Amino acid sequence: MVHNLRFALQSAWRVLLVGLLLGAGLPTLFALGVRSLAWGAGGDAEGHESGTAGPKAQPIGTVLGWACFVVVLLGVALGITYIVASGFGKALSFEHVFPTIVGKR
């Protein structure tokens, strides 16, 4: 009985982790990308009190923003690939560095 409970809790922990990563992680990363682009643009994009000069533009913010968007797009593309592969009776394999579509076993 204790063994089954421990097994169920370990599985629940994994489901929770994946749910947080994909359910809240990608939107959070997208929001960080938008904020980084505002930081990169500086000036009025940063938001400041009226009548004062805005902060200087930070080029690294633009680079970080686009990097966040690339990671989000890769996550979305991987999710769509998983769904389409399942629809065709295939599976997504992570045995190598890059995910590949393989036949189900």
C-alpha positions in Angstrom: 0.0 0.0 0.0 2.8 2.5 0.9 4.6 1.5 -2.3 1.6 2.4 -4.4 1.1 5.7 -2.6 4.8 6.6 -3.1 4.5 5.7 -6.8 1.4 7.8 -7.2 3.0 10.8 -5.5 6.1 10.6 -7.7 3.9 10.5 -10.8 1.8 13.4 -9.6 5.0 15.5 -9.0 6.1 14.9 -12.6 2.7 15.9 -13.9 2.7 19.0 -11.8 6.1 20.0 -13.0 5.3 19.6 -16.7 2.0 21.4 -16.1 3.8 24.4 -14.5 6.4 24.4 -17.2 4.1 24.3 -20.2 1.0 25.8 -18.6 2.6 28.8 -16.9 6.2 28.7 -18.1 5.6 29.6 -21.7 3.3 32.5 -21.1 5.6 33.8 -18.4 8.5 33.6 -20.8 6.5 35.4 -23.4 5.7 38.2 -20.9 9.4 38.4 -20.0 10.1 38.8 -23.7 7.7 41.7 -24.1 9.2 43.3 -21.0 12.7 42.8 -22.4 11.8 44.5 -25.7 10.4 47.5 -23.7 13.6 47.6 -21.8 15.6 47.4 -25.0 13.6 50.2 -26.6 13.9 52.5 -23.6 12.2 55.9 -23.6 8.4 55.9 -23.5 8.2 52.1 -23.9 9.6 51.7 -20.4 6.9 53.7 -18.8 7.9 56.7 -16.6 6.4 59.8 -15.1 5.1 62.3 -17.6 7.4 65.2 -18.1 10.6 63.3 -17.4 13.1 61.7 -19.8 12.8 58.0 -20.1 15.6 55.6 -19.6 18.2 54.9 -22.3 17.7 52.1 -24.8 19.4 48.8 -23.8 20.3 46.7 -26.9 20.8 43.6 -24.7 17.1 43.9 -23.8 16.1 43.5 -27.4 18.3 40.4 -27.8 16.9 38.9 -24.6 13.4 39.6 -25.8 13.8 37.9 -29.1 15.6 35.0 -27.4 12.5 34.5 -25.2 10.2 34.6 -28.2 12.4 31.9 -30.0 12.1 29.6 -27.0 8.3 30.1 -26.8 8.0 29.4 -30.5 10.1 26.2 -30.2 7.9 25.0 -27.4 4.7 25.7 -29.4 6.2 24.0 -32.5 7.2 21.0 -30.4 3.7 20.7 -29.0 2.1 20.9 -32.4 4.5 18.3 -33.7 3.6 16.0 -30.8 -0.1 16.4 -31.5 0.3 15.9 -35.3 2.5 12.9 -34.8 0.0 11.3 -32.5 -2.7 11.8 -35.0 -0.8 9.9 -37.7 -0.1 7.0 -35.3 3.5 8.1 -34.7 5.4 9.1 -31.5 7.9 11.8 -30.7 11.2 10.4 -29.6 13.8 12.2 -27.5 16.5 9.5 -27.8 18.9 11.8 -29.7 19.7 15.5 -29.3 16.8 16.6 -31.6 13.3 15.2 -31.2 12.4 12.8 -34.0 9.1 11.3 -35.2 9.2 7.5 -34.9 6.6 4.7 -35.3 4.8 3.7 -32.1 6.0 0.5 -30.5 
